[in-house]
Amino acid sequence: MIKKDKYITVKRASKYLSIPLRTVYRLVNQGMIKSIRIGGKINCLLSDVEHCYEYGTNSFPEKERSANDQFDKRKHPRSNTNLICRYLISLPPFKDISSEAIIKNLSAGGVFLFSQNKALTGIDVDDRIELSFLLDLDNYKTVNVDIKGRVVRKSEKGIAVKFRDIDENIKKSIKKYVG
Protein backbone atom coordinates (compact mmCIF):
# COMPACT_ATOMS: atom_id res chain seq x y z
CA MET A 1 0.00 0.00 0.00
CA ILE A 2 1.38 3.43 -1.00
CA LYS A 3 1.28 6.12 1.68
CA LYS A 4 -0.32 9.32 0.40
CA ASP A 5 0.71 12.65 1.87
CA LYS A 6 -2.06 15.01 2.90
CA TYR A 7 -2.03 18.59 1.61
CA ILE A 8 -4.01 21.71 2.51
CA THR A 9 -4.37 25.01 0.69
CA VAL A 10 -2.12 27.94 1.51
CA LYS A 11 -5.15 29.88 2.74
CA ARG A 12 -6.09 27.08 5.18
CA ALA A 13 -2.46 26.86 6.33
CA SER A 14 -2.48 30.62 6.97
CA LYS A 15 -5.66 30.36 9.08
CA TYR A 16 -4.44 27.24 10.90
CA LEU A 17 -1.13 28.91 11.84
CA SER A 18 -2.69 32.36 12.42
CA ILE A 19 -0.02 34.00 10.27
CA PRO A 20 -0.29 36.19 7.17
CA LEU A 21 -0.67 34.51 3.79
CA ARG A 22 2.58 36.06 2.55
CA THR A 23 4.45 34.38 5.43
CA VAL A 24 3.15 30.97 4.35
CA TYR A 25 4.28 31.71 0.77
CA ARG A 26 7.72 32.72 2.13
CA LEU A 27 8.00 29.45 4.06
CA VAL A 28 7.01 27.53 0.93
CA ASN A 29 9.55 29.42 -1.21
CA GLN A 30 12.29 28.76 1.36
CA GLY A 31 11.48 25.06 1.30
CA MET A 32 10.47 25.00 4.96
CA ILE A 33 6.99 23.82 4.05
CA LYS A 34 6.91 21.26 1.26
CA SER A 35 4.26 22.02 -1.33
CA ILE A 36 2.75 20.93 -4.63
CA ARG A 37 0.76 22.79 -7.24
CA ILE A 38 -2.70 21.38 -7.98
CA GLY A 39 -4.92 23.10 -10.50
CA GLY A 40 -2.81 26.25 -10.42
CA LYS A 41 -3.01 26.53 -6.62
CA ILE A 42 -0.24 25.83 -4.15
CA ASN A 43 -1.01 23.22 -1.51
CA CYS A 44 1.12 22.71 1.61
CA LEU A 45 2.14 19.40 3.16
CA LEU A 46 -0.02 19.03 6.26
CA SER A 47 2.75 17.47 8.38
CA ASP A 48 5.03 20.49 7.72
CA VAL A 49 2.20 22.90 8.62
CA GLU A 50 1.52 20.95 11.83
CA HIS A 51 5.24 21.11 12.65
CA CYS A 52 5.07 24.92 12.28
CA TYR A 53 2.05 25.01 14.56
CA GLU A 54 3.72 22.90 17.24
CA TYR A 55 7.28 24.27 17.16
CA GLY A 56 6.98 27.66 15.42
CA THR A 57 7.96 28.85 11.96
CA ASN A 58 11.64 29.34 12.88
CA SER A 59 12.22 25.80 14.14
CA PHE A 60 12.61 23.12 11.51
CA PRO A 61 14.43 19.82 11.87
CA GLU A 62 17.00 18.86 9.29
CA LYS A 63 14.97 16.90 6.79
CA GLU A 64 16.05 14.50 4.13
CA ARG A 65 14.98 16.28 0.95
CA SER A 66 15.29 15.08 -2.60
CA ALA A 67 17.32 17.07 -5.15
CA ASN A 68 14.09 18.75 -6.32
CA ASP A 69 13.25 20.00 -2.80
CA GLN A 70 16.18 22.31 -2.14
CA PHE A 71 15.95 24.87 0.64
CA ASP A 72 17.72 27.56 -1.40
CA LYS A 73 16.85 27.60 -5.09
CA ARG A 74 19.73 29.89 -6.02
CA LYS A 75 22.61 28.66 -8.13
CA HIS A 76 24.95 29.31 -5.18
CA PRO A 77 23.21 28.95 -1.78
CA ARG A 78 24.05 31.72 0.65
CA SER A 79 24.86 31.85 4.32
CA ASN A 80 24.43 34.80 6.66
CA THR A 81 27.77 35.60 8.28
CA ASN A 82 29.59 38.30 10.20
CA LEU A 83 33.09 37.78 8.82
CA ILE A 84 35.60 40.61 8.88
CA CYS A 85 36.90 41.27 5.38
CA ARG A 86 39.70 43.42 4.05
CA TYR A 87 39.05 44.86 0.58
CA LEU A 88 41.02 46.80 -2.01
CA ILE A 89 39.57 48.59 -5.01
CA SER A 90 41.82 50.15 -7.61
CA LEU A 91 40.10 53.05 -9.34
CA PRO A 92 41.45 55.00 -12.27
CA PRO A 93 43.45 57.14 -12.33
CA PHE A 94 45.79 55.74 -9.66
CA LYS A 95 43.35 55.83 -6.75
CA ASP A 96 43.05 52.91 -4.33
CA ILE A 97 40.36 52.38 -1.73
CA SER A 98 41.41 49.99 0.99
CA SER A 99 39.37 49.31 4.10
CA GLU A 100 37.56 46.72 6.20
CA ALA A 101 33.97 45.59 5.88
CA ILE A 102 31.73 42.85 7.24
CA ILE A 103 30.60 40.02 4.98
CA LYS A 104 26.89 39.73 5.71
CA ASN A 105 26.09 37.22 2.99
CA LEU A 106 28.49 34.62 1.55
CA SER A 107 28.14 32.16 -1.32
CA ALA A 108 30.47 30.43 -3.76
CA GLY A 109 29.39 33.04 -6.32
CA GLY A 110 29.91 36.22 -4.32
CA VAL A 111 29.41 38.25 -1.14
CA PHE A 112 27.52 41.20 0.24
CA LEU A 113 29.84 43.60 2.06
CA PHE A 114 28.43 45.85 4.77
CA SER A 115 30.46 48.90 5.69
CA GLN A 116 29.78 52.10 7.56
CA ASN A 117 32.93 53.51 6.01
CA LYS A 118 32.36 56.52 3.78
CA ALA A 119 34.93 55.04 1.33
CA LEU A 120 32.11 53.03 -0.26
CA THR A 121 30.69 56.27 -1.68
CA GLY A 122 33.52 56.29 -4.26
CA ILE A 123 32.70 52.80 -5.49
CA ASP A 124 30.49 52.16 -8.51
CA VAL A 125 28.92 49.12 -10.14
CA ASP A 126 31.41 47.21 -12.37
CA ASP A 127 34.45 48.32 -10.32
CA ARG A 128 37.00 45.55 -9.78
CA ILE A 129 37.64 44.51 -6.19
CA GLU A 130 40.05 42.26 -4.30
CA LEU A 131 38.88 40.65 -1.06
CA SER A 132 40.74 38.93 1.75
CA PHE A 133 39.10 37.05 4.62
CA LEU A 134 39.41 33.93 6.79
CA LEU A 135 37.02 30.98 6.85
CA ASP A 136 36.92 28.78 9.95
CA LEU A 137 36.11 25.26 8.76
CA ASP A 138 35.58 22.07 10.73
CA ASN A 139 38.39 20.51 12.77
CA TYR A 140 39.84 23.93 13.65
CA LYS A 141 41.05 24.43 10.09
CA THR A 142 41.24 28.03 8.86
CA VAL A 143 41.42 28.93 5.17
CA ASN A 144 42.74 32.29 3.98
CA VAL A 145 40.63 33.47 1.05
CA ASP A 146 42.13 35.98 -1.39
CA ILE A 147 39.74 36.51 -4.27
CA LYS A 148 38.95 38.94 -7.06
CA GLY A 149 35.51 40.10 -8.02
CA ARG A 150 33.35 42.81 -9.51
CA VAL A 151 30.80 45.09 -7.85
CA VAL A 152 27.37 44.12 -9.21
CA ARG A 153 25.08 46.09 -6.90
CA LYS A 154 25.42 49.05 -4.57
CA SER A 155 23.04 50.17 -1.84
CA GLU A 156 23.10 52.34 1.27
CA LYS A 157 23.95 49.27 3.34
CA GLY A 158 26.89 48.06 1.26
CA ILE A 159 27.95 46.44 -1.99
CA ALA A 160 27.31 43.07 -3.63
CA VAL A 161 30.36 41.49 -5.23
CA LYS A 162 30.37 38.68 -7.77
CA PHE A 163 33.51 36.53 -7.75
CA ARG A 164 35.51 36.07 -10.94
CA ASP A 165 38.29 33.61 -11.75
CA ILE A 166 37.70 31.74 -8.51
CA ASP A 167 40.10 28.93 -7.62
CA GLU A 168 38.32 25.55 -7.33
CA ASN A 169 39.84 24.85 -3.89
CA ILE A 170 38.60 28.20 -2.58
CA LYS A 171 35.19 27.52 -4.12
CA LYS A 172 35.03 24.13 -2.35
CA SER A 173 36.04 25.73 0.96
CA ILE A 174 33.31 28.36 0.63
CA LYS A 175 30.70 25.70 -0.27
CA LYS A 176 31.78 23.67 2.76
CA TYR A 177 31.48 26.76 4.98
CA VAL A 178 28.06 27.71 3.58
CA GLY A 179 26.82 24.12 3.94
Backbone as a chain_set.jsonl record, in Angstrom:
{"seq": "MIKKDKYITVKRASKYLSIPLRTVYRLVNQGMIKSIRIGGKINCLLSDVEHCYEYGTNSFPEKERSANDQFDKRKHPRSNTNLICRYLISLPPFKDISSEAIIKNLSAGGVFLFSQNKALTGIDVDDRIELSFLLDLDNYKTVNVDIKGRVVRKSEKGIAVKFRDIDENIKKSIKKYVG", "coords": {"N": [[0.841, -1.181, 0.0], [0.605, 2.196, -0.882], [1.697, 5.07, 0.747], [-0.061, 8.05, 1.054], [0.575, 11.476, 1.018], [-0.885, 14.148, 2.886], [-2.342, 17.194, 1.902], [-2.948, 20.724, 2.313], [-4.624, 23.791, 1.458], [-2.917, 26.917, 0.84], [-4.211, 29.067, 1.955], [-5.777, 27.847, 3.964], [-3.68, 26.888, 5.529], [-2.582, 29.288, 6.377], [-4.683, 30.295, 7.995], [-4.827, 28.229, 9.892], [-2.304, 28.412, 11.123], [-2.401, 30.966, 12.008], [-1.075, 33.131, 10.796], [0.111, 35.627, 8.453], [-0.802, 35.341, 4.984], [1.264, 35.846, 3.154], [3.478, 35.127, 4.634], [3.254, 32.363, 4.793], [3.616, 31.769, 2.081], [6.272, 32.619, 1.879], [7.564, 30.75, 3.543], [7.048, 28.458, 2.063], [8.44, 29.067, -0.316], [11.039, 29.111, 0.702], [11.402, 26.503, 1.191], [10.775, 25.416, 3.592], [8.223, 24.582, 4.175], [6.951, 21.928, 2.565], [5.521, 21.709, -0.674], [2.975, 21.341, -3.243], [1.719, 21.941, -6.541], [-1.561, 22.148, -7.462], [-3.955, 22.22, -9.849], [-3.269, 24.865, -10.46], [-3.075, 26.052, -8.003], [-1.279, 26.462, -4.958], [-0.523, 23.947, -2.678], [0.029, 22.957, 0.662], [2.115, 20.699, 2.484], [0.62, 18.862, 4.956], [1.81, 17.778, 7.289], [4.15, 19.327, 7.56], [3.018, 21.836, 8.024], [1.707, 21.338, 10.433], [3.951, 20.886, 11.995], [5.018, 23.463, 12.035], [3.003, 24.699, 13.496], [3.224, 23.431, 15.971], [5.948, 23.795, 16.777], [6.737, 26.304, 15.917], [7.505, 28.774, 13.35], [10.182, 29.207, 12.94], [11.615, 27.023, 13.618], [12.829, 24.243, 12.394], [13.378, 20.832, 11.787], [16.32, 19.158, 10.543], [15.74, 17.925, 7.463], [15.492, 15.092, 5.33], [15.728, 15.768, 2.101], [14.768, 15.533, -1.313], [16.618, 16.009, -4.409], [15.082, 17.789, -5.84], [13.769, 19.253, -3.939], [15.072, 21.585, -2.756], [16.356, 23.765, -0.206], [17.347, 26.32, -0.72], [16.942, 27.908, -3.672], [18.726, 29.139, -5.289], [21.508, 29.439, -7.562], [23.985, 29.428, -6.272], [23.866, 28.651, -3.058], [23.374, 30.718, -0.147], [24.87, 31.983, 2.872], [24.251, 33.536, 5.945], [26.535, 35.649, 7.499], [29.081, 37.034, 9.672], [31.655, 37.896, 8.99], [34.849, 39.392, 9.165], [36.294, 41.38, 6.703], [38.868, 42.313, 4.512], [39.257, 44.729, 2.023], [40.224, 45.809, -1.275], [40.125, 48.248, -3.704], [40.951, 49.247, -6.854], [40.909, 52.214, -8.464], [40.655, 54.106, -11.444], [42.036, 57.365, -12.043], [44.844, 55.955, -10.767], [43.966, 55.634, -8.064], [43.39, 54.173, -4.984], [41.175, 52.34, -2.94], [41.116, 51.174, 0.196], [40.024, 49.187, 2.806], [38.167, 47.936, 5.686], [35.421, 45.668, 5.94], [32.268, 44.087, 6.69], [31.318, 40.844, 5.958], [28.194, 40.066, 5.152], [26.68, 38.267, 3.8], [27.399, 35.293, 2.25], [28.431, 33.328, -0.491], [29.353, 30.763, -2.883], [29.457, 32.126, -5.181], [29.639, 34.834, -4.683], [29.652, 37.798, -2.518], [28.063, 39.872, 0.019], [28.999, 42.927, 1.087], [29.053, 44.768, 4.019], [29.441, 48.007, 5.159], [30.219, 50.762, 7.182], [31.85, 52.651, 6.47], [32.759, 55.61, 4.865], [34.155, 55.369, 2.528], [32.985, 53.705, 0.695], [31.359, 55.29, -0.824], [32.743, 56.153, -3.031], [32.752, 54.054, -4.749], [31.612, 52.27, -7.577], [29.168, 50.426, -9.541], [30.414, 47.677, -11.393], [33.081, 48.142, -10.795], [36.295, 46.769, -10.175], [37.348, 44.51, -7.621], [39.311, 43.394, -4.848], [39.325, 40.908, -2.419], [39.929, 39.828, 0.935], [39.752, 37.393, 3.365], [39.132, 35.262, 6.252], [38.15, 31.873, 6.62], [36.671, 29.812, 8.958], [36.785, 26.498, 9.139], [35.589, 23.1, 9.697], [37.113, 21.019, 12.256], [38.955, 22.799, 13.343], [40.275, 24.076, 11.279], [41.547, 26.69, 9.352], [41.002, 28.719, 6.552], [42.603, 30.892, 4.381], [41.238, 33.278, 2.365], [41.775, 34.773, -0.625], [40.558, 36.705, -3.076], [39.283, 37.756, -6.272], [36.909, 40.049, -7.629], [33.864, 41.606, -8.865], [31.97, 44.548, -8.541], [28.546, 44.298, -8.359], [26.191, 45.324, -7.435], [25.029, 48.127, -5.637], [24.17, 49.612, -2.579], [22.686, 51.562, 0.104], [23.416, 50.175, 2.335], [25.626, 48.663, 1.674], [27.789, 46.801, -0.585], [27.329, 44.49, -3.275], [29.207, 41.804, -4.396], [30.38, 39.98, -7.102], [32.15, 37.017, -7.582], [35.076, 36.434, -9.592], [37.064, 34.418, -11.729], [37.563, 32.332, -9.833], [39.361, 30.182, -7.714], [39.233, 26.641, -7.696], [39.667, 25.186, -5.301], [39.267, 27.144, -3.342], [36.62, 27.721, -3.896], [35.426, 25.267, -3.182], [35.986, 25.295, -0.438], [34.461, 27.496, 0.397], [31.893, 26.567, -0.26], [31.762, 24.429, 1.513], [31.823, 25.805, 3.917], [29.467, 27.339, 3.738], [27.574, 25.335, 3.581]], "CA": [[0.0, 0.0, 0.0], [1.377, 3.426, -0.998], [1.276, 6.118, 1.681], [-0.323, 9.321, 0.404], [0.714, 12.647, 1.874], [-2.064, 15.012, 2.902], [-2.028, 18.592, 1.612], [-4.01, 21.711, 2.513], [-4.37, 25.011, 0.692], [-2.118, 27.944, 1.508], [-5.15, 29.875, 2.736], [-6.092, 27.08, 5.18], [-2.461, 26.862, 6.335], [-2.483, 30.617, 6.97], [-5.661, 30.365, 9.08], [-4.444, 27.239, 10.899], [-1.127, 28.908, 11.836], [-2.686, 32.355, 12.42], [-0.02, 33.996, 10.266], [-0.292, 36.185, 7.167], [-0.671, 34.505, 3.793], [2.582, 36.057, 2.554], [4.454, 34.381, 5.428], [3.151, 30.97, 4.346], [4.284, 31.711, 0.773], [7.721, 32.721, 2.126], [8.001, 29.455, 4.059], [7.013, 27.529, 0.928], [9.548, 29.422, -1.21], [12.291, 28.756, 1.358], [11.476, 25.055, 1.299], [10.471, 25.004, 4.961], [6.986, 23.82, 4.048], [6.913, 21.262, 1.264], [4.259, 22.024, -1.332], [2.754, 20.928, -4.631], [0.759, 22.793, -7.245], [-2.698, 21.378, -7.979], [-4.924, 23.102, -10.496], [-2.807, 26.247, -10.421], [-3.011, 26.534, -6.623], [-0.24, 25.833, -4.149], [-1.011, 23.218, -1.512], [1.117, 22.711, 1.611], [2.141, 19.402, 3.156], [-0.02, 19.03, 6.257], [2.746, 17.475, 8.384], [5.026, 20.49, 7.721], [2.203, 22.898, 8.621], [1.525, 20.949, 11.834], [5.238, 21.114, 12.655], [5.067, 24.918, 12.277], [2.051, 25.009, 14.559], [3.717, 22.903, 17.24], [7.276, 24.274, 17.158], [6.981, 27.657, 15.419], [7.961, 28.846, 11.964], [11.642, 29.336, 12.877], [12.217, 25.802, 14.139], [12.614, 23.116, 11.505], [14.427, 19.815, 11.873], [17.0, 18.865, 9.287], [14.968, 16.899, 6.786], [16.046, 14.501, 4.127], [14.979, 16.278, 0.954], [15.289, 15.085, -2.597], [17.319, 17.066, -5.145], [14.092, 18.753, -6.318], [13.245, 20.0, -2.801], [16.176, 22.309, -2.141], [15.946, 24.871, 0.644], [17.721, 27.559, -1.401], [16.848, 27.604, -5.089], [19.726, 29.894, -6.021], [22.61, 28.664, -8.13], [24.951, 29.314, -5.183], [23.207, 28.947, -1.782], [24.049, 31.724, 0.654], [24.855, 31.851, 4.321], [24.431, 34.802, 6.662], [27.766, 35.603, 8.281], [29.59, 38.295, 10.199], [33.094, 37.78, 8.823], [35.601, 40.615, 8.876], [36.9, 41.269, 5.385], [39.699, 43.424, 4.046], [39.054, 44.864, 0.582], [41.018, 46.796, -2.012], [39.57, 48.593, -5.011], [41.821, 50.151, -7.612], [40.099, 53.048, -9.345], [41.455, 55.001, -12.27], [43.453, 57.135, -12.326], [45.786, 55.739, -9.663], [43.352, 55.827, -6.754], [43.05, 52.911, -4.333], [40.357, 52.379, -1.733], [41.411, 49.99, 0.989], [39.374, 49.307, 4.105], [37.557, 46.718, 6.2], [33.97, 45.585, 5.88], [31.733, 42.848, 7.243], [30.6, 40.018, 4.982], [26.89, 39.727, 5.713], [26.089, 37.224, 2.987], [28.492, 34.619, 1.548], [28.142, 32.162, -1.324], [30.473, 30.427, -3.758], [29.392, 33.039, -6.32], [29.906, 36.216, -4.318], [29.409, 38.245, -1.142], [27.525, 41.196, 0.24], [29.842, 43.603, 2.065], [28.432, 45.851, 4.773], [30.455, 48.899, 5.69], [29.779, 52.102, 7.563], [32.935, 53.506, 6.009], [32.359, 56.515, 3.779], [34.927, 55.042, 1.33], [32.113, 53.031, -0.263], [30.693, 56.266, -1.685], [33.523, 56.295, -4.26], [32.695, 52.796, -5.491], [30.493, 52.156, -8.512], [28.917, 49.116, -10.142], [31.413, 47.213, -12.365], [34.451, 48.32, -10.316], [37.004, 45.548, -9.783], [37.635, 44.507, -6.192], [40.047, 42.263, -4.298], [38.878, 40.646, -1.059], [40.744, 38.934, 1.749], [39.098, 37.046, 4.621], [39.414, 33.934, 6.786], [37.022, 30.982, 6.854], [36.921, 28.775, 9.953], [36.115, 25.264, 8.755], [35.58, 22.065, 10.728], [38.393, 20.513, 12.767], [39.836, 23.931, 13.649], [41.046, 24.431, 10.089], [41.243, 28.032, 8.858], [41.425, 28.927, 5.17], [42.739, 32.289, 3.984], [40.628, 33.469, 1.049], [42.129, 35.975, -1.394], [39.743, 36.509, -4.271], [38.95, 38.937, -7.064], [35.515, 40.102, -8.023], [33.354, 42.809, -9.507], [30.796, 45.086, -7.852], [27.367, 44.123, -9.212], [25.083, 46.091, -6.895], [25.417, 49.047, -4.573], [23.038, 50.171, -1.842], [23.102, 52.34, 1.271], [23.954, 49.267, 3.339], [26.888, 48.06, 1.261], [27.945, 46.44, -1.994], [27.306, 43.074, -3.631], [30.364, 41.489, -5.226], [30.373, 38.679, -7.768], [33.509, 36.533, -7.753], [35.511, 36.074, -10.941], [38.289, 33.611, -11.753], [37.695, 31.742, -8.506], [40.1, 28.928, -7.622], [38.32, 25.553, -7.326], [39.84, 24.849, -3.888], [38.598, 28.202, -2.581], [35.187, 27.522, -4.119], [35.033, 24.129, -2.35], [36.036, 25.728, 0.962], [33.306, 28.364, 0.632], [30.702, 25.695, -0.274], [31.781, 23.67, 2.762], [31.48, 26.76, 4.98], [28.058, 27.71, 3.584], [26.815, 24.124, 3.941]], "C": [[0.886, 1.243, 0.0], [0.801, 4.468, -0.044], [1.096, 7.421, 0.914], [-0.168, 10.444, 1.42], [-0.556, 13.483, 1.778], [-1.616, 16.451, 2.742], [-3.236, 19.462, 1.916], [-3.642, 22.967, 1.72], [-3.549, 25.991, 1.52], [-3.01, 28.795, 2.411], [-5.519, 29.162, 4.042], [-4.889, 27.023, 6.111], [-2.284, 28.189, 7.069], [-3.439, 30.755, 8.159], [-5.272, 29.434, 10.226], [-3.295, 27.751, 11.759], [-1.325, 30.309, 12.408], [-1.535, 33.285, 12.041], [-0.48, 34.522, 8.916], [-0.026, 35.212, 6.009], [0.72, 34.629, 3.176], [3.675, 35.318, 3.323], [4.427, 32.907, 5.045], [3.839, 30.819, 3.002], [5.804, 31.789, 0.937], [8.274, 31.388, 2.617], [8.019, 28.39, 2.971], [8.193, 27.79, 0.002], [10.903, 29.06, -0.627], [12.451, 27.253, 1.512], [11.183, 24.536, 2.696], [9.17, 24.202, 5.016], [6.967, 23.246, 2.632], [5.537, 21.507, 0.639], [4.199, 21.393, -2.718], [1.732, 21.881, -5.226], [-0.311, 21.893, -7.844], [-3.694, 22.364, -8.566], [-4.558, 24.559, -10.412], [-2.713, 26.827, -9.02], [-1.948, 25.759, -5.858], [-0.887, 25.2, -2.925], [0.174, 22.81, -0.652], [0.977, 21.332, 2.238], [1.652, 19.588, 4.596], [0.951, 18.772, 7.412], [3.722, 18.627, 8.627], [4.281, 21.648, 8.386], [1.975, 22.599, 10.106], [2.811, 21.141, 12.634], [5.392, 22.6, 12.983], [4.163, 25.302, 13.442], [2.606, 24.608, 15.923], [5.01, 23.567, 17.709], [7.596, 25.701, 16.715], [7.58, 27.633, 14.018], [9.467, 28.977, 11.836], [12.353, 28.079, 13.341], [11.872, 24.63, 13.235], [13.724, 22.102, 11.681], [15.094, 19.659, 10.523], [16.268, 17.704, 8.645], [15.74, 16.356, 5.615], [15.167, 14.979, 2.977], [15.592, 15.726, -0.319], [15.946, 16.266, -3.296], [16.343, 18.141, -5.621], [13.561, 19.643, -5.2], [14.356, 20.736, -2.069], [15.638, 23.456, -1.3], [16.227, 26.2, -0.037], [17.781, 27.263, -2.889], [17.86, 28.367, -5.925], [20.801, 28.964, -6.553], [23.672, 28.412, -7.067], [24.229, 29.66, -3.879], [24.046, 29.884, -0.927], [23.934, 31.406, 2.138], [25.05, 33.228, 4.928], [25.641, 34.669, 7.572], [28.04, 36.966, 8.897], [31.112, 38.248, 10.154], [33.72, 39.138, 8.538], [36.353, 40.399, 7.57], [37.729, 42.512, 5.098], [39.484, 43.524, 2.542], [39.934, 45.972, 0.023], [40.355, 46.991, -3.365], [40.51, 49.588, -5.657], [40.965, 50.9, -8.617], [41.011, 53.915, -10.202], [41.179, 56.446, -11.895], [44.253, 57.066, -11.029], [45.201, 56.016, -8.28], [42.971, 54.455, -6.208], [42.182, 53.181, -3.11], [40.608, 51.071, -1.013], [40.806, 50.172, 2.364], [38.889, 47.94, 4.565], [36.048, 46.825, 6.075], [33.556, 44.279, 6.541], [30.982, 42.121, 6.141], [29.308, 39.572, 5.659], [26.265, 38.526, 5.021], [27.199, 36.595, 2.161], [27.963, 33.445, 0.75], [29.372, 31.878, -2.168], [30.509, 31.35, -4.974], [29.707, 34.48, -5.988], [29.58, 36.505, -2.87], [28.63, 39.553, -1.144], [28.329, 41.805, 1.367], [29.083, 44.752, 2.696], [29.553, 46.71, 5.347], [29.821, 50.234, 6.039], [30.818, 53.124, 7.136], [32.45, 54.351, 4.83], [33.125, 56.232, 2.485], [34.065, 54.364, 0.276], [31.401, 54.012, -1.19], [31.441, 56.447, -2.998], [33.49, 55.072, -5.153], [31.454, 52.777, -6.365], [30.327, 50.717, -8.969], [29.93, 48.891, -11.257], [32.854, 47.499, -11.948], [35.021, 46.964, -9.919], [37.392, 45.652, -8.32], [38.417, 43.263, -5.823], [39.648, 42.133, -2.834], [39.816, 39.673, -0.36], [40.006, 38.672, 3.052], [39.454, 35.622, 5.01], [38.117, 33.162, 6.967], [37.434, 29.946, 7.884], [36.104, 27.549, 9.59], [36.131, 24.279, 9.916], [36.999, 21.676, 11.124], [39.412, 21.62, 12.966], [40.748, 24.31, 12.479], [40.586, 25.807, 9.598], [41.821, 28.185, 7.459], [41.476, 30.424, 4.893], [42.219, 32.427, 2.556], [41.059, 34.818, 0.488], [41.459, 35.805, -2.741], [39.469, 37.838, -4.964], [37.49, 38.872, -7.461], [35.172, 41.42, -8.683], [32.108, 43.247, -8.765], [29.602, 44.988, -8.804], [26.16, 44.908, -8.714], [25.597, 46.95, -5.755], [24.151, 49.582, -3.915], [23.581, 50.983, -0.678], [23.784, 51.465, 2.309], [25.295, 48.661, 2.954], [26.921, 47.755, -0.223], [27.884, 44.923, -2.159], [28.427, 42.841, -4.633], [30.206, 40.095, -5.803], [31.82, 38.264, -7.989], [33.802, 36.274, -9.219], [36.826, 35.321, -10.819], [38.561, 32.982, -10.39], [38.402, 30.389, -8.594], [39.151, 27.828, -7.118], [38.45, 25.162, -5.856], [39.168, 25.869, -2.978], [37.086, 28.03, -2.686], [34.669, 26.368, -3.249], [35.004, 24.511, -0.869], [34.83, 26.6, 1.298], [32.027, 27.524, 0.679], [30.622, 24.893, 1.019], [31.363, 24.567, 3.934], [29.984, 27.094, 4.95], [27.16, 26.543, 3.95], [25.956, 23.582, 2.89]], "O": [[1.819, 1.334, 0.798], [-0.404, 4.72, -0.023], [2.002, 7.85, 0.2], [-0.7, 10.38, 2.529], [-1.215, 13.527, 0.739], [-0.643, 16.885, 3.358], [-4.383, 19.028, 1.802], [-2.483, 23.168, 1.359], [-3.497, 25.898, 2.746], [-2.601, 29.192, 3.503], [-5.569, 29.789, 5.1], [-5.038, 27.098, 7.331], [-1.887, 28.215, 8.234], [-3.055, 31.272, 9.208], [-5.374, 29.806, 11.395], [-3.294, 27.558, 12.975], [-0.509, 30.782, 13.2], [-1.082, 34.105, 12.84], [-1.364, 33.935, 8.293], [0.873, 34.374, 6.078], [1.291, 33.636, 2.725], [4.685, 34.924, 2.74], [5.477, 32.268, 4.981], [4.571, 29.852, 2.789], [6.542, 31.111, 0.222], [9.329, 30.945, 2.163], [8.895, 27.526, 2.952], [8.873, 26.855, -0.422], [11.827, 28.735, -1.372], [13.512, 26.777, 1.916], [11.327, 23.341, 2.956], [9.037, 23.265, 5.802], [6.968, 23.978, 1.643], [4.521, 21.512, 1.334], [5.209, 20.974, -3.283], [0.979, 22.539, -4.508], [-0.015, 20.994, -8.631], [-4.212, 23.234, -7.865], [-5.438, 25.413, -10.305], [-2.311, 27.979, -8.859], [-1.745, 24.565, -6.078], [-1.687, 25.826, -2.23], [1.201, 22.37, -1.168], [-0.13, 20.858, 2.492], [2.213, 20.38, 5.353], [0.912, 19.485, 8.414], [4.089, 18.887, 9.773], [4.848, 22.357, 9.217], [2.043, 23.502, 10.94], [2.77, 21.513, 13.807], [5.84, 22.957, 14.072], [4.526, 26.135, 14.272], [2.478, 25.344, 16.902], [5.16, 23.869, 18.893], [8.628, 26.247, 17.104], [8.092, 26.611, 13.56], [9.993, 28.872, 10.728], [13.58, 28.07, 13.448], [10.768, 24.088, 13.297], [14.897, 22.472, 11.72], [14.514, 19.984, 9.488], [16.186, 16.62, 9.222], [16.535, 17.056, 4.987], [13.99, 14.625, 2.9], [16.797, 15.484, -0.387], [15.844, 17.4, -2.828], [16.74, 19.294, -5.789], [12.963, 20.682, -5.477], [14.553, 20.521, -0.872], [14.607, 24.047, -1.62], [15.417, 27.121, 0.062], [18.593, 26.445, -3.322], [17.853, 28.255, -7.151], [20.981, 27.849, -6.062], [24.203, 27.305, -6.971], [23.996, 30.837, -3.607], [25.276, 29.85, -0.974], [23.048, 30.679, 2.587], [25.903, 33.997, 4.485], [25.761, 33.702, 8.324], [27.308, 37.927, 8.661], [31.779, 38.524, 11.151], [33.184, 39.932, 7.766], [36.973, 39.355, 7.363], [37.321, 43.63, 5.413], [39.524, 42.508, 1.849], [40.327, 46.914, 0.712], [40.062, 46.03, -4.076], [40.826, 50.632, -5.086], [40.368, 50.3, -9.511], [42.034, 54.404, -9.722], [40.07, 56.708, -11.43], [44.315, 58.044, -10.284], [45.881, 56.577, -7.421], [42.31, 53.671, -6.889], [42.421, 54.12, -2.351], [40.344, 49.994, -1.545], [41.039, 51.187, 3.021], [39.158, 46.922, 3.928], [35.476, 47.914, 6.101], [34.402, 43.464, 6.907], [30.123, 42.696, 5.474], [29.33, 38.799, 6.616], [25.416, 37.846, 5.597], [27.886, 37.308, 1.43], [27.151, 32.661, 1.242], [30.323, 32.659, -2.171], [31.49, 31.354, -5.718], [30.007, 35.273, -6.879], [29.274, 35.602, -2.091], [28.545, 40.247, -2.157], [28.349, 41.275, 2.478], [28.536, 45.607, 1.999], [30.496, 46.197, 5.948], [28.997, 50.765, 5.293], [30.681, 54.317, 7.408], [31.805, 53.842, 3.913], [32.786, 56.792, 1.442], [34.374, 54.436, -0.913], [30.891, 53.609, -2.235], [30.838, 56.855, -3.99], [34.132, 55.052, -6.204], [30.38, 53.211, -5.949], [31.228, 49.893, -8.808], [30.265, 49.823, -11.987], [33.775, 47.132, -12.677], [34.307, 46.113, -9.389], [37.722, 46.732, -7.829], [38.217, 42.2, -6.41], [39.633, 43.118, -2.097], [40.417, 38.805, -0.993], [39.667, 39.611, 3.772], [40.005, 34.867, 4.21], [37.11, 33.715, 7.408], [38.446, 29.267, 7.704], [34.879, 27.551, 9.715], [36.633, 24.593, 10.995], [37.96, 21.969, 10.413], [40.609, 21.402, 12.777], [41.857, 24.805, 12.679], [39.39, 26.054, 9.447], [42.973, 27.831, 7.205], [40.506, 31.141, 5.141], [42.712, 31.761, 1.646], [40.749, 35.868, 1.051], [41.759, 34.861, -3.472], [39.429, 38.895, -4.334], [36.912, 37.795, -7.609], [36.039, 42.23, -9.012], [31.278, 42.416, -8.397], [29.635, 45.523, -9.913], [25.213, 45.138, -9.466], [26.486, 46.548, -5.005], [23.191, 49.956, -4.589], [24.794, 51.08, -0.493], [24.626, 51.938, 3.073], [26.029, 48.191, 3.823], [26.196, 48.354, -1.017], [28.33, 44.173, -1.291], [28.576, 43.589, -5.598], [29.93, 39.141, -5.076], [32.624, 39.037, -8.51], [32.908, 35.938, -9.995], [37.608, 35.57, -9.901], [39.666, 33.091, -9.86], [38.078, 29.561, -9.445], [38.355, 28.069, -6.211], [37.447, 24.836, -5.22], [38.571, 25.507, -1.964], [36.362, 28.172, -1.7], [33.599, 26.475, -2.65], [34.105, 24.1, -0.135], [34.241, 26.457, 2.37], [31.176, 27.733, 1.544], [29.535, 24.697, 1.563], [30.637, 24.133, 4.828], [29.321, 27.127, 5.987], [26.106, 26.732, 4.558], [25.284, 22.572, 3.101]]}, "num_chains": 1, "name": "protein.A"}
